[in-house]
Amino acid sequence: RDRGATRAARVRHRRCGLQGQFDRTAAASGFSGPRAAIRDWVLALAKISRDEALHLNLVTRLLFARGGTLDRGHKSLYAADLRKLVRKGEGDKELLDRLIVSALIEARSCERFGLLRDHLSDAELAAFFGSLFESEARHHSTYVRLAKLFAPEERVTERLAELAIEEGRIIAEGEALARMHS
């Protein structure tokens, strides 16, 4: 029972990491600002992309080593519903929303990985999810810090609170499949 659920979680994490890389690329293409800020922006997104590529590699290796297979996976309604809140076509507002939505997704993944780390009896998997917990926490902080590169901290905090309320509504409505990463 434990094995099947964690296998499914690993497959979903692999697929969602790929979606995250797409979102980071889309966000990076829309950023304009002072040269130093652009440099920080690109380096931070490149670091997150490297982390996610490493996660993909680790998840896939662990999955195969434990006899798992890749499946088609299923689209995360949670992430899709969050992305619907992005103010598309509104320049900096769109970029701010994309970063905050990414931060929220990373925060929820961090929480889920922490629960797995704390409650799995399998020491190898607990350590694995513990490392993902730490990484997702860094990614959350990075997305919030990047948002503050081009929007005032007060506006970032305000929009984060607004989107977190909507996220709570989305979570309360629920989703048929449990997710470890969205």
ChimeraX attribute file (.defattr): number of C-alpha atoms within 10 A of each C-alpha:
attribute: neighborCount
match mode: 1-to-1
recipient: residues
	/A:1	5
	/A:2	9
	/A:3	11
	/A:4	10
	/A:5	12
	/A:6	16
	/A:7	21
	/A:8	21
	/A:9	18
	/A:10	25
	/A:11	23
	/A:12	24
	/A:13	23
	/A:14	23
	/A:15	19
	/A:16	23
	/A:17	20
	/A:18	14
	/A:19	13
	/A:20	18
	/A:21	18
	/A:22	13
	/A:23	15
	/A:24	19
	/A:25	14
	/A:26	13
	/A:27	17
	/A:28	16
	/A:29	10
	/A:30	11
	/A:31	17
	/A:32	12
	/A:33	11
	/A:34	10
	/A:35	9
	/A:36	8
	/A:37	15
	/A:38	17
	/A:39	11
	/A:40	13
	/A:41	21
	/A:42	17
	/A:43	12
	/A:44	17
	/A:45	20
	/A:46	16
	/A:47	13
	/A:48	21
	/A:49	20
	/A:50	13
	/A:51	17
	/A:52	23
	/A:53	16
	/A:54	13
	/A:55	20
	/A:56	20
	/A:57	13
	/A:58	15
	/A:59	20
	/A:60	20
	/A:61	13
	/A:62	17
	/A:63	19
	/A:64	13
	/A:65	10
	/A:66	11
	/A:67	9
	/A:68	17
	/A:69	12
	/A:70	15
	/A:71	10
	/A:72	8
	/A:73	13
	/A:74	11
	/A:75	13
	/A:76	17
	/A:77	16
	/A:78	17
	/A:79	19
	/A:80	11
	/A:81	14
	/A:82	22
	/A:83	16
	/A:84	10
	/A:85	15
	/A:86	19
	/A:87	15
	/A:88	14
	/A:89	9
	/A:90	11
	/A:91	11
	/A:92	17
	/A:93	15
	/A:94	17
	/A:95	24
	/A:96	28
	/A:97	24
	/A:98	24
	/A:99	26
	/A:100	27
	/A:101	25
	/A:102	23
	/A:103	24
	/A:104	23
	/A:105	21
	/A:106	24
	/A:107	20
	/A:108	19
	/A:109	23
	/A:110	26
	/A:111	16
	/A:112	18
	/A:113	24
	/A:114	18
	/A:115	16
	/A:116	21
	/A:117	22
	/A:118	13
	/A:119	11
	/A:120	15
	/A:121	11
	/A:122	13
	/A:123	11
	/A:124	12
	/A:125	15
	/A:126	19
	/A:127	15
	/A:128	18
	/A:129	23
	/A:130	19
	/A:131	16
	/A:132	21
	/A:133	24
	/A:134	13
	/A:135	18
	/A:136	25
	/A:137	17
	/A:138	16
	/A:139	25
	/A:140	22
	/A:141	15
	/A:142	20
	/A:143	24
	/A:144	21
	/A:145	18
	/A:146	21
	/A:147	24
	/A:148	17
	/A:149	17
	/A:150	18
	/A:151	15
	/A:152	11
	/A:153	14
	/A:154	10
	/A:155	13
	/A:156	22
	/A:157	15
	/A:158	12
	/A:159	16
	/A:160	20
	/A:161	13
	/A:162	11
	/A:163	18
	/A:164	16
	/A:165	12
	/A:166	15
	/A:167	20
	/A:168	11
	/A:169	11
	/A:170	16
	/A:171	14
	/A:172	9
	/A:173	10
	/A:174	12
	/A:175	12
	/A:176	8
	/A:177	11
	/A:178	13
	/A:179	19
	/A:180	23
	/A:181	25
	/A:182	24
